[in-house]
Amino acid sequence: MALFCYPFFIFGKKSIIMHAVMIILLILAILLVIFTLQNAFGVTITVFFWKIDDAPLVLVLLCCLLLGYLLAAFYFYPRLLKLKKDYKKAVKSGKKLEEQLEAEKSLSEQTGPDGIELEVDDEKNEKGFFRE
């Protein structure tokens, strides 16, 4: 049990997560090499008027994957910027509302529910309606 917990005490949790990410990336790199070796034969690609002979299948597949990722990123990037802008506006208006709430709380502590001040001067020994 002590050997299992040992890295947490020395390196911390962030370091353990970083090691896990590195191991996952290493496994993905090994899988990519295996995929490359299995799909190394040449294919002919015809695009409109162009013809490419003996292009490696793995490069064609990886280029298509990269192109699809770039198209999706360009499509969603304006939406992402709009969401960030809306989030900043919401945070700013939230802070403004919190300030207004604090101001109303401090005002309500000074006055009663009808807006009448509730301060009592005990220093003056005046006889009033309730003080006899």
N, CA, C and O atoms as CSV, one atom per row, in Angstrom:
chain,resi,resn,atom,element,x,y,z
A,1,MET,N,N,0.834,-1.193,0.000
A,1,MET,CA,C,0.000,0.000,0.000
A,1,MET,C,C,0.873,1.249,0.000
A,1,MET,O,O,0.552,2.228,-0.673
A,2,ALA,N,N,1.960,1.224,0.739
A,2,ALA,CA,C,2.832,2.400,0.822
A,2,ALA,C,C,3.490,2.689,-0.522
A,2,ALA,O,O,3.680,3.853,-0.873
A,3,LEU,N,N,3.838,1.661,-1.273
A,3,LEU,CA,C,4.456,1.882,-2.573
A,3,LEU,C,C,3.476,2.489,-3.566
A,3,LEU,O,O,3.869,3.269,-4.434
A,4,PHE,N,N,2.193,2.130,-3.440
A,4,PHE,CA,C,1.189,2.685,-4.342
A,4,PHE,C,C,0.966,4.168,-4.073
A,4,PHE,O,O,0.789,4.943,-5.013
A,5,CYS,N,N,0.973,4.574,-2.814
A,5,CYS,CA,C,0.720,5.976,-2.437
A,5,CYS,C,C,1.983,6.829,-2.518
A,5,CYS,O,O,1.894,8.054,-2.440
A,6,TYR,N,N,3.131,6.228,-2.668
A,6,TYR,CA,C,4.401,6.948,-2.643
A,6,TYR,C,C,4.482,8.089,-3.653
A,6,TYR,O,O,4.924,9.175,-3.277
A,7,PRO,N,N,4.082,7.911,-4.913
A,7,PRO,CA,C,4.197,9.023,-5.863
A,7,PRO,C,C,3.321,10.221,-5.508
A,7,PRO,O,O,3.688,11.353,-5.825
A,8,PHE,N,N,2.176,10.008,-4.861
A,8,PHE,CA,C,1.307,11.125,-4.505
A,8,PHE,C,C,1.997,12.066,-3.524
A,8,PHE,O,O,1.801,13.280,-3.590
A,9,PHE,N,N,2.805,11.518,-2.610
A,9,PHE,CA,C,3.462,12.354,-1.619
A,9,PHE,C,C,4.636,13.120,-2.208
A,9,PHE,O,O,4.909,14.244,-1.789
A,10,ILE,N,N,5.327,12.535,-3.162
A,10,ILE,CA,C,6.504,13.186,-3.724
A,10,ILE,C,C,6.124,14.172,-4.820
A,10,ILE,O,O,6.552,15.326,-4.788
A,11,PHE,N,N,5.332,13.735,-5.781
A,11,PHE,CA,C,5.080,14.530,-6.966
A,11,PHE,C,C,3.780,15.320,-6.922
A,11,PHE,O,O,3.692,16.373,-7.554
A,12,GLY,N,N,2.793,14.862,-6.216
A,12,GLY,CA,C,1.499,15.522,-6.191
A,12,GLY,C,C,0.575,14.950,-7.254
A,12,GLY,O,O,1.002,14.173,-8.108
A,13,LYS,N,N,-0.698,15.339,-7.196
A,13,LYS,CA,C,-1.700,14.783,-8.111
A,13,LYS,C,C,-1.519,15.272,-9.532
A,13,LYS,O,O,-1.763,14.517,-10.473
A,14,LYS,N,N,-1.090,16.540,-9.718
A,14,LYS,CA,C,-0.919,17.065,-11.071
A,14,LYS,C,C,0.148,16.289,-11.830
A,14,LYS,O,O,0.004,16.040,-13.026
A,15,SER,N,N,1.200,15.914,-11.151
A,15,SER,CA,C,2.266,15.154,-11.790
A,15,SER,C,C,1.772,13.762,-12.192
A,15,SER,O,O,2.147,13.253,-13.248
A,16,ILE,N,N,0.940,13.154,-11.362
A,16,ILE,CA,C,0.394,11.832,-11.678
A,16,ILE,C,C,-0.504,11.925,-12.901
A,16,ILE,O,O,-0.472,11.046,-13.762
A,17,ILE,N,N,-1.307,12.984,-12.986
A,17,ILE,CA,C,-2.177,13.172,-14.155
A,17,ILE,C,C,-1.333,13.371,-15.398
A,17,ILE,O,O,-1.655,12.845,-16.463
A,18,MET,N,N,-0.244,14.136,-15.265
A,18,MET,CA,C,0.637,14.369,-16.404
A,18,MET,C,C,1.270,13.063,-16.867
A,18,MET,O,O,1.412,12.837,-18.068
A,19,HIS,N,N,1.652,12.202,-15.930
A,19,HIS,CA,C,2.220,10.909,-16.296
A,19,HIS,C,C,1.168,10.053,-17.018
A,19,HIS,O,O,1.485,9.366,-17.989
A,20,ALA,N,N,-0.061,10.096,-16.549
A,20,ALA,CA,C,-1.128,9.322,-17.183
A,20,ALA,C,C,-1.370,9.819,-18.614
A,20,ALA,O,O,-1.583,9.015,-19.522
A,21,VAL,N,N,-1.339,11.124,-18.811
A,21,VAL,CA,C,-1.520,11.685,-20.154
A,21,VAL,C,C,-0.369,11.244,-21.066
A,21,VAL,O,O,-0.596,10.896,-22.224
A,22,MET,N,N,0.837,11.257,-20.559
A,22,MET,CA,C,1.991,10.829,-21.354
A,22,MET,C,C,1.881,9.358,-21.737
A,22,MET,O,O,2.227,8.983,-22.857
A,23,ILE,N,N,1.405,8.529,-20.825
A,23,ILE,CA,C,1.247,7.103,-21.118
A,23,ILE,C,C,0.169,6.909,-22.188
A,23,ILE,O,O,0.334,6.092,-23.094
A,24,ILE,N,N,-0.924,7.651,-22.085
A,24,ILE,CA,C,-1.999,7.552,-23.090
A,24,ILE,C,C,-1.485,7.999,-24.458
A,24,ILE,O,O,-1.784,7.366,-25.471
A,25,LEU,N,N,-0.715,9.083,-24.492
A,25,LEU,CA,C,-0.145,9.556,-25.763
A,25,LEU,C,C,0.829,8.535,-26.351
A,25,LEU,O,O,0.869,8.347,-27.566
A,26,LEU,N,N,1.599,7.889,-25.513
A,26,LEU,CA,C,2.523,6.850,-25.976
A,26,LEU,C,C,1.756,5.677,-26.580
A,26,LEU,O,O,2.145,5.145,-27.619
A,27,ILE,N,N,0.671,5.279,-25.930
A,27,ILE,CA,C,-0.152,4.184,-26.464
A,27,ILE,C,C,-0.762,4.582,-27.804
A,27,ILE,O,O,-0.797,3.775,-28.734
A,28,LEU,N,N,-1.248,5.831,-27.910
A,28,LEU,CA,C,-1.809,6.298,-29.183
A,28,LEU,C,C,-0.750,6.353,-30.283
A,28,LEU,O,O,-1.048,6.052,-31.439
A,29,ALA,N,N,0.472,6.729,-29.944
A,29,ALA,CA,C,1.553,6.749,-30.935
A,29,ALA,C,C,1.870,5.338,-31.420
A,29,ALA,O,O,2.111,5.130,-32.610
A,30,ILE,N,N,1.872,4.381,-30.518
A,30,ILE,CA,C,2.119,2.984,-30.915
A,30,ILE,C,C,1.001,2.491,-31.824
A,30,ILE,O,O,1.260,1.803,-32.811
A,31,LEU,N,N,-0.253,2.842,-31.492
A,31,LEU,CA,C,-1.380,2.454,-32.352
A,31,LEU,C,C,-1.283,3.111,-33.723
A,31,LEU,O,O,-1.647,2.492,-34.723
A,32,LEU,N,N,-0.799,4.353,-33.794
A,32,LEU,CA,C,-0.622,5.021,-35.076
A,32,LEU,C,C,0.442,4.326,-35.924
A,32,LEU,O,O,0.285,4.195,-37.138
A,33,VAL,N,N,1.513,3.885,-35.289
A,33,VAL,CA,C,2.560,3.164,-36.023
A,33,VAL,C,C,2.003,1.841,-36.563
A,33,VAL,O,O,2.275,1.471,-37.705
A,34,ILE,N,N,1.236,1.143,-35.750
A,34,ILE,CA,C,0.634,-0.120,-36.206
A,34,ILE,C,C,-0.320,0.144,-37.370
A,34,ILE,O,O,-0.320,-0.596,-38.353
A,35,PHE,N,N,-1.135,1.198,-37.262
A,35,PHE,CA,C,-2.056,1.572,-38.337
A,35,PHE,C,C,-1.289,1.911,-39.608
A,35,PHE,O,O,-1.702,1.532,-40.704
A,36,THR,N,N,-0.180,2.621,-39.467
A,36,THR,CA,C,0.635,2.996,-40.625
A,36,THR,C,C,1.214,1.766,-41.313
A,36,THR,O,O,1.197,1.670,-42.540
A,37,LEU,N,N,1.724,0.830,-40.526
A,37,LEU,CA,C,2.323,-0.366,-41.114
A,37,LEU,C,C,1.279,-1.249,-41.812
A,37,LEU,O,O,1.584,-1.897,-42.813
A,38,GLN,N,N,0.069,-1.273,-41.293
A,38,GLN,CA,C,-0.964,-2.111,-41.897
A,38,GLN,C,C,-1.568,-1.477,-43.149
A,38,GLN,O,O,-2.131,-2.187,-43.983
A,39,ASN,N,N,-1.462,-0.150,-43.296
A,39,ASN,CA,C,-2.079,0.543,-44.435
A,39,ASN,C,C,-1.030,1.264,-45.276
A,39,ASN,O,O,-1.226,2.417,-45.659
A,40,ALA,N,N,0.058,0.606,-45.557
A,40,ALA,CA,C,1.160,1.229,-46.283
A,40,ALA,C,C,1.052,1.090,-47.793
A,40,ALA,O,O,1.863,1.679,-48.508
A,41,PHE,N,N,0.097,0.345,-48.303
A,41,PHE,CA,C,0.030,0.137,-49.757
A,41,PHE,C,C,-0.500,1.392,-50.446
A,41,PHE,O,O,-1.149,2.234,-49.825
A,42,GLY,N,N,-0.209,1.497,-51.746
A,42,GLY,CA,C,-0.561,2.683,-52.515
A,42,GLY,C,C,-1.956,2.611,-53.113
A,42,GLY,O,O,-2.453,1.540,-53.463
A,43,VAL,N,N,-2.566,3.767,-53.219
A,43,VAL,CA,C,-3.889,3.884,-53.838
A,43,VAL,C,C,-3.840,5.004,-54.870
A,43,VAL,O,O,-2.965,5.869,-54.820
A,44,THR,N,N,-4.779,4.982,-55.798
A,44,THR,CA,C,-4.875,6.033,-56.805
A,44,THR,C,C,-6.031,6.953,-56.423
A,44,THR,O,O,-7.142,6.494,-56.161
A,45,ILE,N,N,-5.758,8.249,-56.395
A,45,ILE,CA,C,-6.769,9.238,-56.021
A,45,ILE,C,C,-7.079,10.094,-57.243
A,45,ILE,O,O,-6.172,10.603,-57.902
A,46,THR,N,N,-8.357,10.246,-57.535
A,46,THR,CA,C,-8.790,11.103,-58.631
A,46,THR,C,C,-9.681,12.195,-58.051
A,46,THR,O,O,-10.735,11.911,-57.482
A,47,VAL,N,N,-9.247,13.457,-58.199
A,47,VAL,CA,C,-10.006,14.605,-57.733
A,47,VAL,C,C,-10.235,15.515,-58.926
A,47,VAL,O,O,-9.297,16.128,-59.434
A,48,PHE,N,N,-11.481,15.603,-59.374
A,48,PHE,CA,C,-11.871,16.369,-60.556
A,48,PHE,C,C,-10.976,16.006,-61.754
A,48,PHE,O,O,-11.156,14.953,-62.365
A,49,PHE,N,N,-10.018,16.877,-62.084
A,49,PHE,CA,C,-9.159,16.631,-63.246
A,49,PHE,C,C,-7.788,16.081,-62.870
A,49,PHE,O,O,-7.005,15.713,-63.746
A,50,TRP,N,N,-7.498,16.025,-61.587
A,50,TRP,CA,C,-6.180,15.563,-61.152
A,50,TRP,C,C,-6.226,14.083,-60.818
A,50,TRP,O,O,-7.244,13.549,-60.378
A,51,LYS,N,N,-5.100,13.448,-61.038
A,51,LYS,CA,C,-4.990,12.029,-60.718
A,51,LYS,C,C,-3.652,11.824,-60.009
A,51,LYS,O,O,-2.595,12.170,-60.537
A,52,ILE,N,N,-3.716,11.256,-58.804
A,52,ILE,CA,C,-2.504,10.989,-58.024
A,52,ILE,C,C,-2.347,9.477,-57.940
A,52,ILE,O,O,-3.203,8.785,-57.388
A,53,ASP,N,N,-1.255,8.973,-58.487
A,53,ASP,CA,C,-0.992,7.534,-58.498
A,53,ASP,C,C,-0.132,7.145,-57.301
A,53,ASP,O,O,0.749,7.898,-56.883
A,54,ASP,N,N,-0.392,5.989,-56.769
A,54,ASP,CA,C,0.410,5.359,-55.712
A,54,ASP,C,C,0.605,6.261,-54.484
A,54,ASP,O,O,1.721,6.380,-53.980
A,55,ALA,N,N,-0.449,6.883,-54.011
A,55,ALA,CA,C,-0.377,7.643,-52.751
A,55,ALA,C,C,-0.580,6.652,-51.604
A,55,ALA,O,O,-1.469,5.804,-51.677
A,56,PRO,N,N,0.234,6.746,-50.541
A,56,PRO,CA,C,0.062,5.819,-49.414
A,56,PRO,C,C,-1.314,6.008,-48.761
A,56,PRO,O,O,-1.736,7.130,-48.481
A,57,LEU,N,N,-1.988,4.906,-48.533
A,57,LEU,CA,C,-3.335,4.962,-47.970
A,57,LEU,C,C,-3.349,5.641,-46.604
A,57,LEU,O,O,-4.280,6.384,-46.291
A,58,VAL,N,N,-2.330,5.393,-45.792
A,58,VAL,CA,C,-2.288,5.981,-44.455
A,58,VAL,C,C,-2.211,7.506,-44.534
A,58,VAL,O,O,-2.827,8.199,-43.723
A,59,LEU,N,N,-1.459,8.035,-45.507
A,59,LEU,CA,C,-1.382,9.493,-45.649
A,59,LEU,C,C,-2.703,10.074,-46.137
A,59,LEU,O,O,-3.106,11.159,-45.717
A,60,VAL,N,N,-3.364,9.353,-47.016
A,60,VAL,CA,C,-4.667,9.816,-47.502
A,60,VAL,C,C,-5.669,9.865,-46.345
A,60,VAL,O,O,-6.398,10.844,-46.186
A,61,LEU,N,N,-5.696,8.813,-45.551
A,61,LEU,CA,C,-6.628,8.770,-44.417
A,61,LEU,C,C,-6.314,9.849,-43.381
A,61,LEU,O,O,-7.222,10.512,-42.880
A,62,LEU,N,N,-5.035,10.024,-43.062
A,62,LEU,CA,C,-4.660,11.045,-42.073
A,62,LEU,C,C,-4.927,12.453,-42.593
A,62,LEU,O,O,-5.333,13.326,-41.826
A,63,CYS,N,N,-4.705,12.687,-43.889
A,63,CYS,CA,C,-5.009,14.002,-44.469
A,63,CYS,C,C,-6.511,14.283,-44.431
A,63,CYS,O,O,-6.935,15.402,-44.140
A,64,CYS,N,N,-7.302,13.264,-44.724
A,64,CYS,CA,C,-8.764,13.442,-44.650
A,64,CYS,C,C,-9.215,13.712,-43.221
A,64,CYS,O,O,-10.106,14.530,-42.994
A,65,LEU,N,N,-8.615,13.041,-42.275
A,65,LEU,CA,C,-8.934,13.265,-40.867
A,65,LEU,C,C,-8.565,14.682,-40.450
A,65,LEU,O,O,-9.350,15.356,-39.783
A,66,LEU,N,N,-7.385,15.137,-40.835
A,66,LEU,CA,C,-6.938,16.488,-40.509
A,66,LEU,C,C,-7.817,17.541,-41.180
A,66,LEU,O,O,-8.165,18.548,-40.563
A,67,LEU,N,N,-8.173,17.308,-42.432
A,67,LEU,CA,C,-9.037,18.240,-43.149
A,67,LEU,C,C,-10.422,18.337,-42.492
A,67,LEU,O,O,-10.981,19.429,-42.379
A,68,GLY,N,N,-10.963,17.215,-42.068
A,68,GLY,CA,C,-12.246,17.219,-41.367
A,68,GLY,C,C,-12.178,17.971,-40.050
A,68,GLY,O,O,-13.104,18.702,-39.698
A,69,TYR,N,N,-11.078,17.792,-39.318
A,69,TYR,CA,C,-10.889,18.520,-38.059
A,69,TYR,C,C,-10.813,20.022,-38.312
A,69,TYR,O,O,-11.435,20.802,-37.590
A,70,LEU,N,N,-10.054,20.437,-39.334
A,70,LEU,CA,C,-9.923,21.864,-39.631
A,70,LEU,C,C,-11.251,22.475,-40.067
A,70,LEU,O,O,-11.581,23.591,-39.666
A,71,LEU,N,N,-12.010,21.758,-40.881
A,71,LEU,CA,C,-13.318,22.263,-41.301
A,71,LEU,C,C,-14.256,22.438,-40.106
A,71,LEU,O,O,-14.961,23.442,-40.008
A,72,ALA,N,N,-14.262,21.472,-39.210
A,72,ALA,CA,C,-15.109,21.583,-38.018
A,72,ALA,C,C,-14.651,22.729,-37.127
A,72,ALA,O,O,-15.478,23.452,-36.571
A,73,ALA,N,N,-13.335,22.901,-36.988
A,73,ALA,CA,C,-12.818,23.987,-36.151
A,73,ALA,C,C,-13.189,25.345,-36.737
A,73,ALA,O,O,-13.583,26.243,-35.993
A,74,PHE,N,N,-13.071,25.515,-38.049
A,74,PHE,CA,C,-13.441,26.793,-38.675
A,74,PHE,C,C,-14.950,27.037,-38.590
A,74,PHE,O,O,-15.389,28.184,-38.506
A,75,TYR,N,N,-15.730,25.983,-38.610
A,75,TYR,CA,C,-17.178,26.134,-38.518
A,75,TYR,C,C,-17.598,26.562,-37.101
A,75,TYR,O,O,-18.469,27.419,-36.950
A,76,PHE,N,N,-16.987,25.973,-36.067
A,76,PHE,CA,C,-17.407,26.244,-34.698
A,76,PHE,C,C,-16.665,27.406,-34.041
A,76,PHE,O,O,-17.079,27.856,-32.973
A,77,TYR,N,N,-15.594,27.904,-34.636
A,77,TYR,CA,C,-14.816,28.979,-34.019
A,77,TYR,C,C,-15.637,30.250,-33.799
A,77,TYR,O,O,-15.554,30.813,-32.708
A,78,PRO,N,N,-16.426,30.739,-34.766
A,78,PRO,CA,C,-17.240,31.938,-34.492
A,78,PRO,C,C,-18.251,31.714,-33.368
A,78,PRO,O,O,-18.509,32.625,-32.581
A,79,ARG,N,N,-18.817,30.532,-33.285
A,79,ARG,CA,C,-19.745,30.232,-32.198
A,79,ARG,C,C,-19.025,30.250,-30.853
A,79,ARG,O,O,-19.568,30.731,-29.859
A,80,LEU,N,N,-17.824,29.734,-30.828
A,80,LEU,CA,C,-17.046,29.730,-29.604
A,80,LEU,C,C,-16.741,31.149,-29.148
A,80,LEU,O,O,-16.841,31.456,-27.960
A,81,LEU,N,N,-16.367,32.014,-30.085
A,81,LEU,CA,C,-16.107,33.411,-29.737
A,81,LEU,C,C,-17.366,34.088,-29.209
A,81,LEU,O,O,-17.296,34.859,-28.252
A,82,LYS,N,N,-18.513,33.812,-29.819
A,82,LYS,CA,C,-19.773,34.407,-29.366
A,82,LYS,C,C,-20.111,33.922,-27.958
A,82,LYS,O,O,-20.556,34.709,-27.122
A,83,LEU,N,N,-19.904,32.644,-27.693
A,83,LEU,CA,C,-20.175,32.113,-26.360
A,83,LEU,C,C,-19.262,32.734,-25.316
A,83,LEU,O,O,-19.707,33.021,-24.205
A,84,LYS,N,N,-18.004,32.945,-25.648
A,84,LYS,CA,C,-17.081,33.593,-24.710
A,84,LYS,C,C,-17.526,35.022,-24.424
A,84,LYS,O,O,-17.495,35.470,-23.278
A,85,LYS,N,N,-17.941,35.735,-25.469
A,85,LYS,CA,C,-18.404,37.110,-25.310
A,85,LYS,C,C,-19.657,37.151,-24.435
A,85,LYS,O,O,-19.761,37.990,-23.540
A,86,ASP,N,N,-20.603,36.252,-24.688
A,86,ASP,CA,C,-21.823,36.192,-23.886
A,86,ASP,C,C,-21.510,35.834,-22.434
A,86,ASP,O,O,-22.135,36.361,-21.514
A,87,TYR,N,N,-20.547,34.941,-22.229
A,87,TYR,CA,C,-20.160,34.554,-20.874
A,87,TYR,C,C,-19.579,35.747,-20.119
A,87,TYR,O,O,-19.909,35.965,-18.953
A,88,LYS,N,N,-18.714,36.522,-20.781
A,88,LYS,CA,C,-18.135,37.693,-20.129
A,88,LYS,C,C,-19.213,38.709,-19.775
A,88,LYS,O,O,-19.166,39.314,-18.704
A,89,LYS,N,N,-20.195,38.906,-20.678
A,89,LYS,CA,C,-21.305,39.816,-20.383
A,89,LYS,C,C,-22.108,39.322,-19.189
A,89,LYS,O,O,-22.498,40.113,-18.330
A,90,ALA,N,N,-22.355,38.023,-19.132
A,90,ALA,CA,C,-23.132,37.460,-18.032
A,90,ALA,C,C,-22.396,37.613,-16.708
A,90,ALA,O,O,-23.013,37.919,-15.688
A,91,VAL,N,N,-21.096,37.405,-16.716
A,91,VAL,CA,C,-20.314,37.566,-15.488
A,91,VAL,C,C,-20.335,39.023,-15.042
A,91,VAL,O,O,-20.485,39.312,-13.855
A,92,LYS,N,N,-20.184,39.940,-15.999
A,92,LYS,CA,C,-20.195,41.365,-15.668
A,92,LYS,C,C,-21.556,41.779,-15.098
A,92,LYS,O,O,-21.614,42.497,-14.099
A,93,SER,N,N,-22.646,41.336,-15.723
A,93,SER,CA,C,-23.969,41.698,-15.217
A,93,SER,C,C,-24.241,41.013,-13.878
A,93,SER,O,O,-24.943,41.570,-13.035
A,94,GLY,N,N,-23.700,39.825,-13.676
A,94,GLY,CA,C,-23.836,39.140,-12.385
A,94,GLY,C,C,-23.150,39.914,-11.274
A,94,GLY,O,O,-23.695,40.043,-10.178
A,95,LYS,N,N,-21.966,40.427,-11.546
A,95,LYS,CA,C,-21.260,41.237,-10.545
A,95,LYS,C,C,-22.036,42.512,-10.242
A,95,LYS,O,O,-22.124,42.939,-9.091
A,96,LYS,N,N,-22.605,43.121,-11.300
A,96,LYS,CA,C,-23.392,44.339,-11.117
A,96,LYS,C,C,-24.613,44.064,-10.247
A,96,LYS,O,O,-24.942,44.858,-9.366
A,97,LEU,N,N,-25.287,42.936,-10.492
A,97,LEU,CA,C,-26.456,42.572,-9.702
A,97,LEU,C,C,-26.083,42.277,-8.257
A,97,LEU,O,O,-26.833,42.616,-7.342
A,98,GLU,N,N,-24.932,41.649,-8.044
A,98,GLU,CA,C,-24.474,41.389,-6.679
A,98,GLU,C,C,-24.202,42.694,-5.939
A,98,GLU,O,O,-24.531,42.818,-4.760
A,99,GLU,N,N,-23.601,43.671,-6.625
A,99,GLU,CA,C,-23.355,44.971,-6.011
A,99,GLU,C,C,-24.669,45.663,-5.667
A,99,GLU,O,O,-24.787,46.269,-4.602
A,100,GLN,N,N,-25.657,45.581,-6.555
A,100,GLN,CA,C,-26.956,46.177,-6.274
A,100,GLN,C,C,-27.625,45.490,-5.090
A,100,GLN,O,O,-28.244,46.155,-4.259
A,101,LEU,N,N,-27.509,44.167,-5.003
A,101,LEU,CA,C,-28.089,43.426,-3.891
A,101,LEU,C,C,-27.438,43.814,-2.577
A,101,LEU,O,O,-28.124,43.984,-1.569
A,102,GLU,N,N,-26.117,43.957,-2.579
A,102,GLU,CA,C,-25.408,44.384,-1.368
A,102,GLU,C,C,-25.840,45.787,-0.953
A,102,GLU,O,O,-26.013,46.062,0.234
A,103,ALA,N,N,-26.016,46.679,-1.939
A,103,ALA,CA,C,-26.453,48.037,-1.634
A,103,ALA,C,C,-27.861,48.020,-1.044
A,103,ALA,O,O,-28.136,48.750,-0.092
A,104,GLU,N,N,-28.747,47.207,-1.587
A,104,GLU,CA,C,-30.108,47.115,-1.051
A,104,GLU,C,C,-30.119,46.499,0.335
A,104,GLU,O,O,-30.909,46.915,1.183
A,105,LYS,N,N,-29.257,45.510,0.588
A,105,LYS,CA,C,-29.176,44.904,1.912
A,105,LYS,C,C,-28.706,45.918,2.936
A,105,LYS,O,O,-29.263,46.002,4.031
A,106,SER,N,N,-27.679,46.693,2.589
A,106,SER,CA,C,-27.184,47.693,3.537
A,106,SER,C,C,-28.223,48.781,3.768
A,106,SER,O,O,-28.327,49.308,4.876
A,107,LEU,N,N,-28.990,49.125,2.742
A,107,LEU,CA,C,-30.046,50.115,2.888
A,107,LEU,C,C,-31.182,49.570,3.733
A,107,LEU,O,O,-31.744,50.296,4.553
A,108,SER,N,N,-31.536,48.287,3.543
A,108,SER,CA,C,-32.628,47.704,4.322
A,108,SER,C,C,-32.231,47.503,5.773
A,108,SER,O,O,-33.107,47.465,6.636
A,109,GLU,N,N,-30.954,47.374,6.076
A,109,GLU,CA,C,-30.508,47.259,7.459
A,109,GLU,C,C,-30.630,48.593,8.176
A,109,GLU,O,O,-30.837,48.623,9.389
A,110,GLN,N,N,-30.506,49.685,7.454
A,110,GLN,CA,C,-30.593,51.004,8.057
A,110,GLN,C,C,-32.031,51.460,8.223
A,110,GLN,O,O,-32.333,52.212,9.149
A,111,THR,N,N,-32.918,51.026,7.355
A,111,THR,CA,C,-34.311,51.446,7.428
A,111,THR,C,C,-35.211,50.239,7.598
A,111,THR,O,O,-34.814,49.107,7.319
A,112,GLY,N,N,-36.412,50.487,8.054
A,112,GLY,CA,C,-37.381,49.418,8.239
A,112,GLY,C,C,-38.049,49.064,6.932
A,112,GLY,O,O,-37.674,49.589,5.884
A,113,PRO,N,N,-39.034,48.182,6.972
A,113,PRO,CA,C,-39.694,47.752,5.756
A,113,PRO,C,C,-40.494,48.862,5.079
A,113,PRO,O,O,-40.727,48.811,3.871
A,114,ASP,N,N,-40.911,49.857,5.845
A,114,ASP,CA,C,-41.678,50.952,5.260
A,114,ASP,C,C,-40.802,52.138,4.907
A,114,ASP,O,O,-41.318,53.181,4.506
A,115,GLY,N,N,-39.501,52.009,5.044
A,115,GLY,CA,C,-38.597,53.103,4.726
A,115,GLY,C,C,-38.383,54.041,5.895
A,115,GLY,O,O,-37.778,55.098,5.719
A,116,ILE,N,N,-38.857,53.694,7.087
A,116,ILE,CA,C,-38.699,54.529,8.273
A,116,ILE,C,C,-37.407,54.136,8.953
A,116,ILE,O,O,-37.128,52.951,9.134
A,117,GLU,N,N,-36.617,55.131,9.333
A,117,GLU,CA,C,-35.357,54.833,9.999
A,117,GLU,C,C,-35.637,54.262,11.381
A,117,GLU,O,O,-36.544,54.712,12.081
A,118,LEU,N,N,-34.851,53.272,11.762
A,118,LEU,CA,C,-35.064,52.576,13.021
A,118,LEU,C,C,-34.031,52.919,14.072
A,118,LEU,O,O,-33.884,52.184,15.049
A,119,GLU,N,N,-33.321,54.001,13.902
A,119,GLU,CA,C,-32.295,54.360,14.865
A,119,GLU,C,C,-32.948,54.807,16.168
A,119,GLU,O,O,-33.951,55.521,16.177
A,120,VAL,N,N,-32.356,54.371,17.246
A,120,VAL,CA,C,-32.869,54.729,18.563
A,120,VAL,C,C,-31.768,55.449,19.308
A,120,VAL,O,O,-30.663,54.923,19.438
A,121,ASP,N,N,-32.050,56.644,19.799
A,121,ASP,CA,C,-31.073,57.383,20.592
A,121,ASP,C,C,-31.365,57.141,22.066
A,121,ASP,O,O,-32.306,57.700,22.630
A,122,ASP,N,N,-30.545,56.304,22.672
A,122,ASP,CA,C,-30.698,56.039,24.097
A,122,ASP,C,C,-30.005,57.107,24.931
A,122,ASP,O,O,-30.232,57.198,26.137
A,123,GLU,N,N,-29.160,57.917,24.296
A,123,GLU,CA,C,-28.437,58.950,25.023
A,123,GLU,C,C,-29.372,60.052,25.492
A,123,GLU,O,O,-29.169,60.613,26.568
A,124,LYS,N,N,-30.362,60.363,24.730
A,124,LYS,CA,C,-31.336,61.381,25.112
A,124,LYS,C,C,-32.392,60.733,25.993
A,124,LYS,O,O,-33.011,59.744,25.602
A,125,ASN,N,N,-32.588,61.258,27.115
A,125,ASN,CA,C,-33.592,60.710,28.031
A,125,ASN,C,C,-34.896,61.477,27.868
A,125,ASN,O,O,-35.427,62.040,28.825
A,126,GLU,N,N,-35.385,61.489,26.681
A,126,GLU,CA,C,-36.652,62.157,26.436
A,126,GLU,C,C,-37.777,61.186,26.673
A,126,GLU,O,O,-37.680,59.992,26.391
A,127,LYS,N,N,-38.857,61.741,27.204
A,127,LYS,CA,C,-40.042,60.937,27.359
A,127,LYS,C,C,-40.835,61.035,26.086
A,127,LYS,O,O,-41.222,62.127,25.669
A,128,GLY,N,N,-41.074,59.926,25.479
A,128,GLY,CA,C,-41.803,59.912,24.235
A,128,GLY,C,C,-43.006,59.005,24.323
A,128,GLY,O,O,-43.509,58.733,25.413
A,129,PHE,N,N,-43.453,58.553,23.222
A,129,PHE,CA,C,-44.654,57.737,23.153
A,129,PHE,C,C,-44.486,56.412,23.891
A,129,PHE,O,O,-45.384,56.007,24.629
A,130,PHE,N,N,-43.373,55.738,23.711
A,130,PHE,CA,C,-43.148,54.445,24.373
A,130,PHE,C,C,-42.228,54.573,25.576
A,130,PHE,O,O,-42.127,53.641,26.373
A,131,ARG,N,N,-41.573,55.677,25.718
A,131,ARG,CA,C,-40.645,55.845,26.847
A,131,ARG,C,C,-41.325,56.708,27.907
A,131,ARG,O,O,-41.591,57.886,27.668
A,132,GLU,N,N,-41.595,56.156,29.026
A,132,GLU,CA,C,-42.245,56.938,30.072
A,132,GLU,C,C,-41.468,56.910,31.344
A,132,GLU,O,O,-41.878,57.521,32.331
